[in-house]
Amino acid sequence: MYRLAHARKAPRDLVQRARMVELSWVGQRVPAIADELRCSSNTVRRWLHRFNRSGLDGLEDLGGQGPVQRITEAQRSRIIGWSDSHLQAG
């Protein structure tokens, strides 16, 4: 856990979550961890609970949490092409 919490080439979010766990292991309380890492106490609690439930895998992003795409990539390309041609014509 120490190596991950201090890694320079790992994703920043994952390093921060590992640091939360590390600080918890050395006895820091949730509010102190939140202050040190500049996040909310609820965020620290959520990640500690996920780590306790799932180990290191619990610190990974779940994925699929972003907004639902409303148009396809093909439709997006057509719109961009249309707007570019109208900007150049005007």
N, C-alpha and C positions, 0 to 999 in steps of 0.2 A: 504494500500500500504506500509506503514511504516513497518508493521510486516513482510511482504514478503521480503522487501528490506533488512531486517536485520535477516532473518531466518537462522538458523544454520543447519536445516535438510531438507531444500528444495533443489532441483537441483541447482547447482552453476550458470548455465546459466540463469535460471529463476530469481534468486536473483539479478544477475548483471543487467538484463533488468529492473527489478522493481526499482533498484537503479537509473538507468538512468532516469526513469519517476520521481522518487522522487526528484532528483537533478534538473530536469527541472522545477518541481513545485515550488521549492524554488528560482528560478530565475537564475540558472546557465545556461550559454550559451553552445551550443553544443561542441565547441572546448575544453572548460574547463572540461565538463563531460567526453569527450574522453580521455583527459590527465589523469584525476583522475582514470578512470577505465581501462586505458591502452588498448584502442581500437581505431579504426578510427572514424573520424567524420561521415563518411558515415554510419557506423554501428549504431551509436547513432541515426542519423536521421531516418534510416530505422525502428528501433524498436519504436521510438517515433511516427512515422506515423502509424505503425501497432497498437500501443496502442490506438491512437486517433480514428482509424477506428473501432477497435474490442474490446476495453477494455482489461481486464486481459487475455481473450482468445487469444488476439493478441500477447501476450508475450510467448505463448507456441510454441514449435517446430512444424512445419507442418508435419514432418514425410515423409517418402518416398523420401527423397532427396538424399539418398546415391547412390552408384554405382549399376548398374543393374548386378545381378549375371549371370555369363556366363555358369556356370555348376551347376547341381543339387547337393544336399547334398549326394545322393547316388553315383554320379560320383566322388565327392570329396573324399568320403570314400574309393572307389576302388583305386583311385590314391594314397592315403596315404598308404593303405595296400600294394599296389604294390611296392611303394618306400621303405617301411620298410622291406619287404621281400628281396628286392635286396640289401639293405644295410647290412642285416644280412648275406646273402649268400657270400658277397664279402669280 
